[in-house]
Amino acid sequence: MYENELTYLTKKLNNCNSKLIIYGFNDLGSYIYQTFKNRVIDIVDKAKKNEPIDNISIKSIENCEYNPNDIFVITAVNNNANKEIRKDIIEKFGDKTKIYSINDYYFDENKDISRYCPICETNHEKFNSFGYNPREDALCPTCGSLERHRLSWLIIKDKIKNKDIANKNLLHIAPEKIFIEKFTNLFKENYLTADLYDKNAKIKMDITNIEYPEESFDYIYCSHVLEHIKDDRKAMKELCRVTKKDGWAILLVPIMTKGPTEEDHSINTPEERMKHYGHPDHVRNYGCDYKERLEESGWKVEVIYAEDFLSPKEIELMGITKAAGEIYFCTKKR
């Protein structure tokens, strides 16, 4: 993970001879340390203060010494954490402090990249249009990802970061091709694809009647499926039933109205559904009560927006527009 980001940061560091102060001794910080060991003069990490790394004792920012020729290297991937660290450094050493970051890959002004897909890790001038009512700049020409896929992937990477997933399993409902290789690489034989109609899925599954015991799955990914299912509440309860107590599910739907969910089961032809719901196979337009529906089905729901952890430049670069919607990150109620 973060191969492109590390490659870019390493290249920047190779182009200078300054001494380095690493801020954040996570896996990325350890990599930077091992790569530039002869240039690292200090390591800052409040949570690991006083831990010895070779001949260096990890410090807090308060005990760090800096001269104008040194460079701080921030290894925090989370954009909000990255900004807070940058703020701490500037408050102590001034706004002329030299700071490099693992996130420089996304927003350095001299980078000639218009769009970047974090799933297939390719660059493009622009994404392609997509949809029944085509929206511009939506679909990655290389892997076919849409806005919601790119946002989901960033969150999934964050949720499993630094976790031992060797014995964790993932149930992928209505599997998108763009994720199959990614999830297979992560979960190996513990990755299960399921669909009611797709013969390429590993198993046939009706998510209103899942033929698995309680707490069978660590993780579930189900995107833009529930709006096709007449008894969606039963499906929500079934998905909750088969999720482990310490597991999670990402259950995405298009939110089409600011009011409550609109559904009328007398609207039952493709033509009528297209007219009312914008898609010939949709049976409702979800609204502001979607989170409440999930909670009534046994889920504890965290709603995550791109703006919660990405900068405006990152959002623009990865084409995560409003069409991505929000991520409904669900865990079982205790």
Summary of the structure (lengths in Angstrom):
residues: 334
radius of gyration: 22.8
end to end distance: 32.0
largest distance: 73.6
contacts: 995
relative contact order: 0.11
helix: 35%
strand: 24%
